[in-house]
Amino acid sequence: GSPQYALGSPLVVSADVALADGKTLRIRTEKQAPENVFVQEVRWNGRALSGPFVEHGQLVQGGTLTFVLGPQPAVP
């Protein structure tokens, strides 16, 4: 196994996941629409991730994972 999660286009507009010790993982999307299915950027607590992965250890600390979607694949 790996302590990383591979990220793709979310199916929800937003979700809150209750974690241990009263922490919360918030998942949010921006510009979600039927024509916007491609991930343009993913941010963890406001900072852009450098790739399409996030560490399990980050998520269990609580915070906000934001997906920005668009109509075309992002160009690296």
N, CA, C, O and CB atoms as a CASP TS submission, in Angstrom:
PFRMAT TS
TARGET T0000
AUTHOR 0000-0000-0000
METHOD Language model
MODEL 1
PARENT N/A
ATOM      1  N   GLY     1       0.827  -1.184   0.000  1.00  0.00           N
ATOM      2  CA  GLY     1       0.000   0.000   0.000  1.00  0.00           C
ATOM      3  C   GLY     1       0.864   1.238   0.000  1.00  0.00           C
ATOM      4  O   GLY     1       2.087   1.181   0.135  1.00  0.00           O
ATOM      5  N   SER     2       0.200   2.335  -0.153  1.00  0.00           N
ATOM      6  CA  SER     2       0.849   3.635  -0.197  1.00  0.00           C
ATOM      7  C   SER     2       0.093   4.607   0.693  1.00  0.00           C
ATOM      8  O   SER     2      -1.131   4.526   0.799  1.00  0.00           O
ATOM      9  CB  SER     2       0.928   4.164  -1.644  1.00  0.00           C
ATOM     10  N   PRO     3       0.806   5.526   1.333  1.00  0.00           N
ATOM     11  CA  PRO     3       0.116   6.525   2.152  1.00  0.00           C
ATOM     12  C   PRO     3      -0.411   7.696   1.327  1.00  0.00           C
ATOM     13  O   PRO     3      -0.785   8.727   1.886  1.00  0.00           O
ATOM     14  CB  PRO     3       1.049   7.042   3.227  1.00  0.00           C
ATOM     15  N   GLN     4      -0.444   7.548   0.008  1.00  0.00           N
ATOM     16  CA  GLN     4      -0.927   8.606  -0.876  1.00  0.00           C
ATOM     17  C   GLN     4      -2.254   8.215  -1.509  1.00  0.00           C
ATOM     18  O   GLN     4      -2.535   7.039  -1.736  1.00  0.00           O
ATOM     19  CB  GLN     4       0.109   8.913  -1.966  1.00  0.00           C
ATOM     20  N   TYR     5      -3.061   9.231  -1.785  1.00  0.00           N
ATOM     21  CA  TYR     5      -4.292   9.054  -2.537  1.00  0.00           C
ATOM     22  C   TYR     5      -4.124   9.743  -3.882  1.00  0.00           C
ATOM     23  O   TYR     5      -3.665  10.884  -3.942  1.00  0.00           O
ATOM     24  CB  TYR     5      -5.523   9.620  -1.760  1.00  0.00           C
ATOM     25  N   ALA     6      -4.491   9.062  -4.957  1.00  0.00           N
ATOM     26  CA  ALA     6      -4.495   9.667  -6.288  1.00  0.00           C
ATOM     27  C   ALA     6      -5.816  10.404  -6.445  1.00  0.00           C
ATOM     28  O   ALA     6      -6.879   9.853  -6.159  1.00  0.00           O
ATOM     29  CB  ALA     6      -4.299   8.588  -7.423  1.00  0.00           C
ATOM     30  N   LEU     7      -5.747  11.646  -6.898  1.00  0.00           N
ATOM     31  CA  LEU     7      -6.932  12.481  -6.992  1.00  0.00           C
ATOM     32  C   LEU     7      -7.465  12.544  -8.412  1.00  0.00           C
ATOM     33  O   LEU     7      -6.700  12.543  -9.376  1.00  0.00           O
ATOM     34  CB  LEU     7      -6.629  13.872  -6.494  1.00  0.00           C
ATOM     35  N   GLY     8      -8.784  12.598  -8.530  1.00  0.00           N
ATOM     36  CA  GLY     8      -9.461  12.748  -9.808  1.00  0.00           C
ATOM     37  C   GLY     8     -10.615  13.712  -9.642  1.00  0.00           C
ATOM     38  O   GLY     8     -10.760  14.341  -8.593  1.00  0.00           O
ATOM     39  N   SER     9     -11.422  13.830 -10.657  1.00  0.00           N
ATOM     40  CA  SER     9     -12.550  14.756 -10.635  1.00  0.00           C
ATOM     41  C   SER     9     -13.592  14.304  -9.605  1.00  0.00           C
ATOM     42  O   SER     9     -14.071  13.172  -9.672  1.00  0.00           O
ATOM     43  CB  SER     9     -13.189  14.863 -12.038  1.00  0.00           C
ATOM     44  N   PRO    10     -13.944  15.176  -8.655  1.00  0.00           N
ATOM     45  CA  PRO    10     -14.899  14.783  -7.621  1.00  0.00           C
ATOM     46  C   PRO    10     -16.331  14.716  -8.155  1.00  0.00           C
ATOM     47  O   PRO    10     -16.687  15.414  -9.104  1.00  0.00           O
ATOM     48  CB  PRO    10     -14.829  15.755  -6.454  1.00  0.00           C
ATOM     49  N   LEU    11     -17.135  13.871  -7.532  1.00  0.00           N
ATOM     50  CA  LEU    11     -18.540  13.749  -7.904  1.00  0.00           C
ATOM     51  C   LEU    11     -19.447  14.599  -7.018  1.00  0.00           C
ATOM     52  O   LEU    11     -20.651  14.675  -7.260  1.00  0.00           O
ATOM     53  CB  LEU    11     -18.969  12.298  -7.836  1.00  0.00           C
ATOM     54  N   VAL    12     -18.890  15.228  -6.012  1.00  0.00           N
ATOM     55  CA  VAL    12     -19.678  16.056  -5.096  1.00  0.00           C
ATOM     56  C   VAL    12     -19.274  17.521  -5.227  1.00  0.00           C
ATOM     57  O   VAL    12     -18.149  17.831  -5.618  1.00  0.00           O
ATOM     58  CB  VAL    12     -19.499  15.578  -3.638  1.00  0.00           C
ATOM     59  N   VAL    13     -20.201  18.417  -4.897  1.00  0.00           N
ATOM     60  CA  VAL    13     -19.886  19.848  -4.861  1.00  0.00           C
ATOM     61  C   VAL    13     -19.137  20.161  -3.574  1.00  0.00           C
ATOM     62  O   VAL    13     -18.171  20.925  -3.562  1.00  0.00           O
ATOM     63  CB  VAL    13     -21.179  20.711  -4.969  1.00  0.00           C
ATOM     64  N   SER    14     -19.609  19.549  -2.489  1.00  0.00           N
ATOM     65  CA  SER    14     -18.922  19.716  -1.212  1.00  0.00           C
ATOM     66  C   SER    14     -19.278  18.548  -0.300  1.00  0.00           C
ATOM     67  O   SER    14     -20.322  17.911  -0.441  1.00  0.00           O
ATOM     68  CB  SER    14     -19.298  21.073  -0.547  1.00  0.00           C
ATOM     69  N   ALA    15     -18.377  18.291   0.636  1.00  0.00           N
ATOM     70  CA  ALA    15     -18.606  17.246   1.630  1.00  0.00           C
ATOM     71  C   ALA    15     -17.757  17.562   2.854  1.00  0.00           C
ATOM     72  O   ALA    15     -16.646  18.082   2.742  1.00  0.00           O
ATOM     73  CB  ALA    15     -18.268  15.826   1.058  1.00  0.00           C
ATOM     74  N   ASP    16     -18.290  17.244   4.003  1.00  0.00           N
ATOM     75  CA  ASP    16     -17.555  17.363   5.260  1.00  0.00           C
ATOM     76  C   ASP    16     -17.468  15.980   5.879  1.00  0.00           C
ATOM     77  O   ASP    16     -18.471  15.279   6.012  1.00  0.00           O
ATOM     78  CB  ASP    16     -18.240  18.380   6.237  1.00  0.00           C
ATOM     79  N   VAL    17     -16.248  15.596   6.258  1.00  0.00           N
ATOM     80  CA  VAL    17     -16.017  14.287   6.859  1.00  0.00           C
ATOM     81  C   VAL    17     -15.520  14.507   8.282  1.00  0.00           C
ATOM     82  O   VAL    17     -14.481  15.134   8.492  1.00  0.00           O
ATOM     83  CB  VAL    17     -14.992  13.443   6.021  1.00  0.00           C
ATOM     84  N   ALA    18     -16.255  13.995   9.251  1.00  0.00           N
ATOM     85  CA  ALA    18     -15.849  14.115  10.647  1.00  0.00           C
ATOM     86  C   ALA    18     -14.702  13.145  10.919  1.00  0.00           C
ATOM     87  O   ALA    18     -14.785  11.959  10.599  1.00  0.00           O
ATOM     88  CB  ALA    18     -17.045  13.840  11.602  1.00  0.00           C
ATOM     89  N   LEU    19     -13.639  13.667  11.511  1.00  0.00           N
ATOM     90  CA  LEU    19     -12.456  12.880  11.825  1.00  0.00           C
ATOM     91  C   LEU    19     -12.291  12.765  13.339  1.00  0.00           C
ATOM     92  O   LEU    19     -13.061  13.352  14.100  1.00  0.00           O
ATOM     93  CB  LEU    19     -11.200  13.508  11.189  1.00  0.00           C
ATOM     94  N   ALA    20     -11.315  12.029  13.756  1.00  0.00           N
ATOM     95  CA  ALA    20     -11.013  11.885  15.178  1.00  0.00           C
ATOM     96  C   ALA    20     -10.646  13.227  15.791  1.00  0.00           C
ATOM     97  O   ALA    20     -10.218  14.149  15.097  1.00  0.00           O
ATOM     98  CB  ALA    20      -9.877  10.881  15.388  1.00  0.00           C
ATOM     99  N   ASP    21     -10.821  13.316  17.100  1.00  0.00           N
ATOM    100  CA  ASP    21     -10.440  14.513  17.873  1.00  0.00           C
ATOM    101  C   ASP    21     -11.171  15.764  17.435  1.00  0.00           C
ATOM    102  O   ASP    21     -10.656  16.869  17.609  1.00  0.00           O
ATOM    103  CB  ASP    21      -8.959  14.748  17.763  1.00  0.00           C
ATOM    104  N   GLY    22     -12.376  15.615  16.861  1.00  0.00           N
ATOM    105  CA  GLY    22     -13.179  16.772  16.474  1.00  0.00           C
ATOM    106  C   GLY    22     -12.711  17.483  15.218  1.00  0.00           C
ATOM    107  O   GLY    22     -13.209  18.564  14.905  1.00  0.00           O
ATOM    108  N   LYS    23     -11.775  16.905  14.498  1.00  0.00           N
ATOM    109  CA  LYS    23     -11.271  17.522  13.267  1.00  0.00           C
ATOM    110  C   LYS    23     -12.232  17.233  12.117  1.00  0.00           C
ATOM    111  O   LYS    23     -13.020  16.288  12.170  1.00  0.00           O
ATOM    112  CB  LYS    23      -9.845  17.001  12.930  1.00  0.00           C
ATOM    113  N   THR    24     -12.154  18.067  11.073  1.00  0.00           N
ATOM    114  CA  THR    24     -13.022  17.908   9.912  1.00  0.00           C
ATOM    115  C   THR    24     -12.216  18.022   8.632  1.00  0.00           C
ATOM    116  O   THR    24     -11.377  18.912   8.491  1.00  0.00           O
ATOM    117  CB  THR    24     -14.146  18.950   9.927  1.00  0.00           C
ATOM    118  N   LEU    25     -12.474  17.117   7.704  1.00  0.00           N
ATOM    119  CA  LEU    25     -11.935  17.206   6.347  1.00  0.00           C
ATOM    120  C   LEU    25     -13.044  17.784   5.483  1.00  0.00           C
ATOM    121  O   LEU    25     -14.126  17.206   5.384  1.00  0.00           O
ATOM    122  CB  LEU    25     -11.442  15.795   5.804  1.00  0.00           C
ATOM    123  N   ARG    26     -12.776  18.921   4.859  1.00  0.00           N
ATOM    124  CA  ARG    26     -13.744  19.565   3.978  1.00  0.00           C
ATOM    125  C   ARG    26     -13.287  19.372   2.536  1.00  0.00           C
ATOM    126  O   ARG    26     -12.134  19.641   2.196  1.00  0.00           O
ATOM    127  CB  ARG    26     -13.902  21.085   4.320  1.00  0.00           C
ATOM    128  N   ILE    27     -14.195  18.909   1.704  1.00  0.00           N
ATOM    129  CA  ILE    27     -13.922  18.763   0.274  1.00  0.00           C
ATOM    130  C   ILE    27     -14.817  19.746  -0.447  1.00  0.00           C
ATOM    131  O   ILE    27     -16.032  19.741  -0.249  1.00  0.00           O
ATOM    132  CB  ILE    27     -14.163  17.289  -0.228  1.00  0.00           C
ATOM    133  N   ARG    28     -14.228  20.597  -1.289  1.00  0.00           N
ATOM    134  CA  ARG    28     -14.968  21.634  -1.996  1.00  0.00           C
ATOM    135  C   ARG    28     -14.590  21.611  -3.467  1.00  0.00           C
ATOM    136  O   ARG    28     -13.491  21.193  -3.833  1.00  0.00           O
ATOM    137  CB  ARG    28     -14.693  23.026  -1.383  1.00  0.00           C
ATOM    138  N   THR    29     -15.513  22.066  -4.307  1.00  0.00           N
ATOM    139  CA  THR    29     -15.204  22.231  -5.729  1.00  0.00           C
ATOM    140  C   THR    29     -15.533  23.645  -6.148  1.00  0.00           C
ATOM    141  O   THR    29     -16.435  24.279  -5.599  1.00  0.00           O
ATOM    142  CB  THR    29     -15.983  21.211  -6.597  1.00  0.00           C
ATOM    143  N   GLU    30     -14.798  24.128  -7.119  1.00  0.00           N
ATOM    144  CA  GLU    30     -15.051  25.429  -7.736  1.00  0.00           C
ATOM    145  C   GLU    30     -15.275  25.199  -9.220  1.00  0.00           C
ATOM    146  O   GLU    30     -14.582  24.399  -9.848  1.00  0.00           O
ATOM    147  CB  GLU    30     -13.866  26.430  -7.489  1.00  0.00           C
ATOM    148  N   LYS    31     -16.242  25.901  -9.769  1.00  0.00           N
ATOM    149  CA  LYS    31     -16.570  25.862 -11.204  1.00  0.00           C
ATOM    150  C   LYS    31     -17.101  24.504 -11.650  1.00  0.00           C
ATOM    151  O   LYS    31     -16.954  24.134 -12.814  1.00  0.00           O
ATOM    152  CB  LYS    31     -15.343  26.215 -12.027  1.00  0.00           C
ATOM    153  N   GLN    32     -17.716  23.761 -10.736  1.00  0.00           N
ATOM    154  CA  GLN    32     -18.269  22.459 -11.126  1.00  0.00           C
ATOM    155  C   GLN    32     -19.522  22.677 -11.971  1.00  0.00           C
ATOM    156  O   GLN    32     -20.430  23.413 -11.585  1.00  0.00           O
ATOM    157  CB  GLN    32     -18.597  21.590  -9.870  1.00  0.00           C
ATOM    158  N   ALA    33     -19.551  22.032 -13.116  1.00  0.00           N
ATOM    159  CA  ALA    33     -20.679  22.111 -14.050  1.00  0.00           C
ATOM    160  C   ALA    33     -20.594  20.898 -14.968  1.00  0.00           C
ATOM    161  O   ALA    33     -19.541  20.266 -15.052  1.00  0.00           O
ATOM    162  CB  ALA    33     -20.663  23.461 -14.878  1.00  0.00           C
ATOM    163  N   PRO    34     -21.683  20.558 -15.660  1.00  0.00           N
ATOM    164  CA  PRO    34     -21.641  19.398 -16.555  1.00  0.00           C
ATOM    165  C   PRO    34     -20.501  19.454 -17.576  1.00  0.00           C
ATOM    166  O   PRO    34     -19.955  18.417 -17.954  1.00  0.00           O
ATOM    167  CB  PRO    34     -22.951  19.278 -17.284  1.00  0.00           C
ATOM    168  N   GLU    35     -20.142  20.662 -18.020  1.00  0.00           N
ATOM    169  CA  GLU    35     -19.071  20.788 -19.012  1.00  0.00           C
ATOM    170  C   GLU    35     -17.678  20.888 -18.376  1.00  0.00           C
ATOM    171  O   GLU    35     -16.672  20.790 -19.078  1.00  0.00           O
ATOM    172  CB  GLU    35     -19.321  22.007 -19.880  1.00  0.00           C
ATOM    173  N   ASN    36     -17.616  21.079 -17.079  1.00  0.00           N
ATOM    174  CA  ASN    36     -16.334  21.216 -16.379  1.00  0.00           C
ATOM    175  C   ASN    36     -16.034  19.947 -15.598  1.00  0.00           C
ATOM    176  O   ASN    36     -16.375  19.836 -14.420  1.00  0.00           O
ATOM    177  CB  ASN    36     -16.348  22.443 -15.432  1.00  0.00           C
ATOM    178  N   VAL    37     -15.400  18.999 -16.255  1.00  0.00           N
ATOM    179  CA  VAL    37     -15.111  17.710 -15.614  1.00  0.00           C
ATOM    180  C   VAL    37     -13.615  17.459 -15.429  1.00  0.00           C
ATOM    181  O   VAL    37     -13.220  16.434 -14.874  1.00  0.00           O
ATOM    182  CB  VAL    37     -15.710  16.588 -16.431  1.00  0.00           C
ATOM    183  N   PHE    38     -12.797  18.381 -15.887  1.00  0.00           N
ATOM    184  CA  PHE    38     -11.344  18.203 -15.798  1.00  0.00           C
ATOM    185  C   PHE    38     -10.779  19.027 -14.644  1.00  0.00           C
ATOM    186  O   PHE    38     -11.107  20.202 -14.482  1.00  0.00           O
ATOM    187  CB  PHE    38     -10.662  18.604 -17.127  1.00  0.00           C
ATOM    188  N   VAL    39      -9.927  18.391 -13.851  1.00  0.00           N
ATOM    189  CA  VAL    39      -9.298  19.075 -12.727  1.00  0.00           C
ATOM    190  C   VAL    39      -8.223  20.017 -13.261  1.00  0.00           C
ATOM    191  O   VAL    39      -7.312  19.599 -13.974  1.00  0.00           O
ATOM    192  CB  VAL    39      -8.691  18.055 -11.717  1.00  0.00           C
ATOM    193  N   GLN    40      -8.345  21.286 -12.906  1.00  0.00           N
ATOM    194  CA  GLN    40      -7.365  22.299 -13.298  1.00  0.00           C
ATOM    195  C   GLN    40      -6.310  22.494 -12.214  1.00  0.00           C
ATOM    196  O   GLN    40      -5.134  22.732 -12.490  1.00  0.00           O
ATOM    197  CB  GLN    40      -8.064  23.628 -13.596  1.00  0.00           C
ATOM    198  N   GLU    41      -6.774  22.383 -10.978  1.00  0.00           N
ATOM    199  CA  GLU    41      -5.884  22.607  -9.837  1.00  0.00           C
ATOM    200  C   GLU    41      -6.520  21.963  -8.613  1.00  0.00           C
ATOM    201  O   GLU    41      -7.743  21.882  -8.503  1.00  0.00           O
ATOM    202  CB  GLU    41      -5.623  24.140  -9.600  1.00  0.00           C
ATOM    203  N   VAL    42      -5.677  21.507  -7.697  1.00  0.00           N
ATOM    204  CA  VAL    42      -6.135  21.022  -6.396  1.00  0.00           C
ATOM    205  C   VAL    42      -5.344  21.782  -5.340  1.00  0.00           C
ATOM    206  O   VAL    42      -4.121  21.896  -5.419  1.00  0.00           O
ATOM    207  CB  VAL    42      -5.948  19.455  -6.249  1.00  0.00           C
ATOM    208  N   ARG    43      -6.070  22.302  -4.346  1.00  0.00           N
ATOM    209  CA  ARG    43      -5.425  23.041  -3.257  1.00  0.00           C
ATOM    210  C   ARG    43      -5.692  22.353  -1.927  1.00  0.00           C
ATOM    211  O   ARG    43      -6.797  21.875  -1.670  1.00  0.00           O
ATOM    212  CB  ARG    43      -5.924  24.503  -3.215  1.00  0.00           C
ATOM    213  N   TRP    44      -4.673  22.310  -1.094  1.00  0.00           N
ATOM    214  CA  TRP    44      -4.807  21.814   0.272  1.00  0.00           C
ATOM    215  C   TRP    44      -4.619  23.004   1.195  1.00  0.00           C
ATOM    216  O   TRP    44      -3.535  23.582   1.274  1.00  0.00           O
ATOM    217  CB  TRP    44      -3.770  20.668   0.587  1.00  0.00           C
ATOM    218  N   ASN    45      -5.690  23.364   1.891  1.00  0.00           N
ATOM    219  CA  ASN    45      -5.670  24.534   2.785  1.00  0.00           C
ATOM    220  C   ASN    45      -5.160  25.778   2.066  1.00  0.00           C
ATOM    221  O   ASN    45      -4.384  26.559   2.618  1.00  0.00           O
ATOM    222  CB  ASN    45      -4.798  24.252   4.015  1.00  0.00           C
ATOM    223  N   GLY    46      -5.612  25.947   0.816  1.00  0.00           N
ATOM    224  CA  GLY    46      -5.291  27.150   0.056  1.00  0.00           C
ATOM    225  C   GLY    46      -4.010  27.093  -0.755  1.00  0.00           C
ATOM    226  O   GLY    46      -3.765  27.986  -1.567  1.00  0.00           O
ATOM    227  N   ARG    47      -3.199  26.088  -0.565  1.00  0.00           N
ATOM    228  CA  ARG    47      -1.927  25.979  -1.299  1.00  0.00           C
ATOM    229  C   ARG    47      -2.048  24.914  -2.384  1.00  0.00           C
ATOM    230  O   ARG    47      -2.501  23.799  -2.123  1.00  0.00           O
ATOM    231  CB  ARG    47      -0.753  25.638  -0.333  1.00  0.00           C
ATOM    232  N   ALA    48      -1.642  25.263  -3.592  1.00  0.00           N
ATOM    233  CA  ALA    48      -1.739  24.343  -4.724  1.00  0.00           C
ATOM    234  C   ALA    48      -0.841  23.133  -4.519  1.00  0.00           C
ATOM    235  O   ALA    48       0.318  23.256  -4.122  1.00  0.00           O
ATOM    236  CB  ALA    48      -1.372  25.056  -6.029  1.00  0.00           C
ATOM    237  N   LEU    49      -1.406  21.949  -4.802  1.00  0.00           N
ATOM    238  CA  LEU    49      -0.607  20.728  -4.765  1.00  0.00           C
ATOM    239  C   LEU    49       0.252  20.667  -6.020  1.00  0.00           C
ATOM    240  O   LEU    49      -0.149  21.162  -7.073  1.00  0.00           O
ATOM    241  CB  LEU    49      -1.511  19.465  -4.649  1.00  0.00           C
ATOM    242  N   SER    50       1.431  20.063  -5.911  1.00  0.00           N
ATOM    243  CA  SER    50       2.336  19.998  -7.064  1.00  0.00           C
ATOM    244  C   SER    50       2.002  18.847  -8.005  1.00  0.00           C
ATOM    245  O   SER    50       2.529  18.783  -9.116  1.00  0.00           O
ATOM    246  CB  SER    50       3.769  19.864  -6.589  1.00  0.00           C
ATOM    247  N   GLY    51       1.141  17.946  -7.575  1.00  0.00           N
ATOM    248  CA  GLY    51       0.757  16.815  -8.412  1.00  0.00           C
ATOM    249  C   GLY    51      -0.604  16.297  -8.001  1.00  0.00           C
ATOM    250  O   GLY    51      -1.242  16.856  -7.108  1.00  0.00           O
ATOM    251  N   PRO    52      -1.054  15.231  -8.644  1.00  0.00           N
ATOM    252  CA  PRO    52      -2.406  14.723  -8.376  1.00  0.00           C
ATOM    253  C   PRO    52      -2.481  13.745  -7.196  1.00  0.00           C
ATOM    254  O   PRO    52      -3.255  12.788  -7.231  1.00  0.00           O
ATOM    255  CB  PRO    52      -2.938  14.046  -9.610  1.00  0.00           C
ATOM    256  N   PHE    53      -1.691  13.981  -6.170  1.00  0.00           N
ATOM    257  CA  PHE    53      -1.669  13.099  -5.003  1.00  0.00           C
ATOM    258  C   PHE    53      -1.741  13.922  -3.726  1.00  0.00           C
ATOM    259  O   PHE    53      -1.300  15.071  -3.682  1.00  0.00           O
ATOM    260  CB  PHE    53      -0.402  12.218  -5.004  1.00  0.00           C
ATOM    261  N   VAL    54      -2.307  13.311  -2.686  1.00  0.00           N
ATOM    262  CA  VAL    54      -2.316  13.926  -1.357  1.00  0.00           C
ATOM    263  C   VAL    54      -1.995  12.818  -0.352  1.00  0.00           C
ATOM    264  O   VAL    54      -2.382  11.665  -0.538  1.00  0.00           O
ATOM    265  CB  VAL    54      -3.712  14.620  -1.035  1.00  0.00           C
ATOM    266  N   GLU    55      -1.293  13.182   0.695  1.00  0.00           N
ATOM    267  CA  GLU    55      -0.869  12.219   1.707  1.00  0.00           C
ATOM    268  C   GLU    55      -1.981  11.954   2.728  1.00  0.00           C
ATOM    269  O   GLU    55      -2.693  12.867   3.146  1.00  0.00           O
ATOM    270  CB  GLU    55       0.389  12.725   2.420  1.00  0.00           C
ATOM    271  N   HIS    56      -2.110  10.697   3.114  1.00  0.00           N
ATOM    272  CA  HIS    56      -3.093  10.316   4.131  1.00  0.00           C
ATOM    273  C   HIS    56      -2.872  11.111   5.417  1.00  0.00           C
ATOM    274  O   HIS    56      -3.829  11.568   6.044  1.00  0.00           O
ATOM    275  CB  HIS    56      -3.014   8.804   4.419  1.00  0.00           C
ATOM    276  N   GLY    57      -1.623  11.271   5.801  1.00  0.00           N
ATOM    277  CA  GLY    57      -1.294  12.000   7.022  1.00  0.00           C
ATOM    278  C   GLY    57      -1.795  13.434   7.015  1.00  0.00           C
ATOM    279  O   GLY    57      -2.156  13.965   8.065  1.00  0.00           O
ATOM    280  N   GLN    58      -1.823  14.065   5.857  1.00  0.00           N
ATOM    281  CA  GLN    58      -2.356  15.419   5.751  1.00  0.00           C
ATOM    282  C   GLN    58      -3.861  15.419   5.989  1.00  0.00           C
ATOM    283  O   GLN    58      -4.378  16.223   6.765  1.00  0.00           O
ATOM    284  CB  GLN    58      -2.033  16.022   4.374  1.00  0.00           C
ATOM    285  N   LEU    59      -4.554  14.514   5.317  1.00  0.00           N
ATOM    286  CA  LEU    59      -6.011  14.490   5.384  1.00  0.00           C
ATOM    287  C   LEU    59      -6.522  14.240   6.795  1.00  0.00           C
ATOM    288  O   LEU    59      -7.505  14.855   7.210  1.00  0.00           O
ATOM    289  CB  LEU    59      -6.553  13.432   4.455  1.00  0.00           C
ATOM    290  N   VAL    60      -5.872  13.343   7.546  1.00  0.00           N
ATOM    291  CA  VAL    60      -6.365  13.014   8.882  1.00  0.00           C
ATOM    292  C   VAL    60      -6.118  14.129   9.894  1.00  0.00           C
ATOM    293  O   VAL    60      -6.633  14.074  11.011  1.00  0.00           O
ATOM    294  CB  VAL    60      -5.717  11.741   9.368  1.00  0.00           C
ATOM    295  N   GLN    61      -5.342  15.131   9.519  1.00  0.00           N
ATOM    296  CA  GLN    61      -5.146  16.289  10.382  1.00  0.00           C
ATOM    297  C   GLN    61      -6.304  17.283  10.257  1.00  0.00           C
ATOM    298  O   GLN    61      -6.440  18.199  11.068  1.00  0.00           O
ATOM    299  CB  GLN    61      -3.824  16.977  10.044  1.00  0.00           C
ATOM    300  N   GLY    62      -7.140  17.084   9.222  1.00  0.00           N
ATOM    301  CA  GLY    62      -8.253  18.000   8.977  1.00  0.00           C
ATOM    302  C   GLY    62      -7.797  19.168   8.134  1.00  0.00           C
ATOM    303  O   GLY    62      -6.620  19.529   8.136  1.00  0.00           O
ATOM    304  N   GLY    63      -8.725  19.750   7.421  1.00  0.00           N
ATOM    305  CA  GLY    63      -8.424  20.881   6.559  1.00  0.00           C
ATOM    306  C   GLY    63      -9.367  20.884   5.373  1.00  0.00           C
ATOM    307  O   GLY    63     -10.389  20.198   5.369  1.00  0.00           O
ATOM    308  N   THR    64      -9.007  21.669   4.364  1.00  0.00           N
ATOM    309  CA  THR    64      -9.862  21.813   3.192  1.00  0.00           C
ATOM    310  C   THR    64      -9.117  21.418   1.931  1.00  0.00           C
ATOM    311  O   THR    64      -8.035  21.929   1.644  1.00  0.00           O
ATOM    312  CB  THR    64     -10.375  23.245   3.074  1.00  0.00           C
ATOM    313  N   LEU    65      -9.716  20.498   1.182  1.00  0.00           N
ATOM    314  CA  LEU    65      -9.210  20.054  -0.110  1.00  0.00           C
ATOM    315  C   LEU    65     -10.135  20.641  -1.165  1.00  0.00           C
ATOM    316  O   LEU    65     -11.315  20.295  -1.226  1.00  0.00           O
ATOM    317  CB  LEU    65      -9.138  18.478  -0.206  1.00  0.00           C
ATOM    318  N   THR    66      -9.595  21.534  -2.000  1.00  0.00           N
ATOM    319  CA  THR    66     -10.406  22.245  -2.986  1.00  0.00           C
ATOM    320  C   THR    66      -9.993  21.843  -4.391  1.00  0.00           C
ATOM    321  O   THR    66      -8.813  21.886  -4.738  1.00  0.00           O
ATOM    322  CB  THR    66     -10.278  23.768  -2.806  1.00  0.00           C
ATOM    323  N   PHE    67     -10.976  21.451  -5.199  1.00  0.00           N
ATOM    324  CA  PHE    67     -10.764  21.095  -6.601  1.00  0.00           C
ATOM    325  C   PHE    67     -11.297  22.225  -7.472  1.00  0.00           C
ATOM    326  O   PHE    67     -12.436  22.661  -7.299  1.00  0.00           O
ATOM    327  CB  PHE    67     -11.459  19.737  -6.955  1.00  0.00           C
ATOM    328  N   VAL    68     -10.477  22.699  -8.407  1.00  0.00           N
ATOM    329  CA  VAL    68     -10.915  23.694  -9.388  1.00  0.00           C
ATOM    330  C   VAL    68     -11.068  22.953 -10.709  1.00  0.00           C
ATOM    331  O   VAL    68     -10.119  22.340 -11.196  1.00  0.00           O
ATOM    332  CB  VAL    68      -9.892  24.909  -9.509  1.00  0.00           C
ATOM    333  N   LEU    69     -12.266  23.012 -11.289  1.00  0.00           N
ATOM    334  CA  LEU    69     -12.568  22.257 -12.488  1.00  0.00           C
ATOM    335  C   LEU    69     -12.676  23.167 -13.706  1.00  0.00           C
ATOM    336  O   LEU    69     -12.902  24.370 -13.577  1.00  0.00           O
ATOM    337  CB  LEU    69     -13.852  21.475 -12.304  1.00  0.00           C
ATOM    338  N   GLY    70     -12.511  22.574 -14.901  1.00  0.00           N
ATOM    339  CA  GLY    70     -12.616  23.330 -16.142  1.00  0.00           C
ATOM    340  C   GLY    70     -13.025  22.411 -17.294  1.00  0.00           C
ATOM    341  O   GLY    70     -13.128  21.197 -17.116  1.00  0.00           O
ATOM    342  N   PRO    71     -13.261  22.994 -18.482  1.00  0.00           N
ATOM    343  CA  PRO    71     -13.768  22.219 -19.623  1.00  0.00           C
ATOM    344  C   PRO    71     -12.708  21.475 -20.407  1.00  0.00           C
ATOM    345  O   PRO    71     -13.048  20.632 -21.238  1.00  0.00           O
ATOM    346  CB  PRO    71     -14.489  23.117 -20.545  1.00  0.00           C
ATOM    347  N   GLN    72     -11.444  21.753 -20.176  1.00  0.00           N
ATOM    348  CA  GLN    72     -10.344  21.120 -20.915  1.00  0.00           C
ATOM    349  C   GLN    72      -9.333  20.555 -19.931  1.00  0.00           C
ATOM    350  O   GLN    72      -9.220  21.060 -18.814  1.00  0.00           O
ATOM    351  CB  GLN    72      -9.660  22.132 -21.878  1.00  0.00           C
ATOM    352  N   PRO    73      -8.596  19.522 -20.315  1.00  0.00           N
ATOM    353  CA  PRO    73      -7.537  19.021 -19.427  1.00  0.00           C
ATOM    354  C   PRO    73      -6.509  20.123 -19.154  1.00  0.00           C
ATOM    355  O   PRO    73      -6.187  20.920 -20.036  1.00  0.00           O
ATOM    356  CB  PRO    73      -6.842  17.777 -20.050  1.00  0.00           C
ATOM    357  N   ALA    74      -6.012  20.154 -17.947  1.00  0.00           N
ATOM    358  CA  ALA    74      -4.979  21.123 -17.585  1.00  0.00           C
ATOM    359  C   ALA    74      -3.685  20.773 -18.310  1.00  0.00           C
ATOM    360  O   ALA    74      -3.356  19.601 -18.488  1.00  0.00           O
ATOM    361  CB  ALA    74      -4.757  21.154 -16.047  1.00  0.00           C
ATOM    362  N   VAL    75      -2.971  21.787 -18.718  1.00  0.00           N
ATOM    363  CA  VAL    75      -1.681  21.594 -19.383  1.00  0.00           C
ATOM    364  C   VAL    75      -0.596  21.763 -18.335  1.00  0.00           C
ATOM    365  O   VAL    75      -0.504  22.814 -17.702  1.00  0.00           O
ATOM    366  CB  VAL    75      -1.481  22.601 -20.577  1.00  0.00           C
ATOM    367  N   PRO    76       0.234  20.729 -18.142  1.00  0.00           N
ATOM    368  CA  PRO    76       1.276  20.822 -17.092  1.00  0.00           C
ATOM    369  C   PRO    76       2.323  21.868 -17.402  1.00  0.00           C
ATOM    370  O   PRO    76       3.254  22.060 -16.620  1.00  0.00           O
ATOM    371  CB  PRO    76       1.959  19.480 -16.907  1.00  0.00           C
TER
END
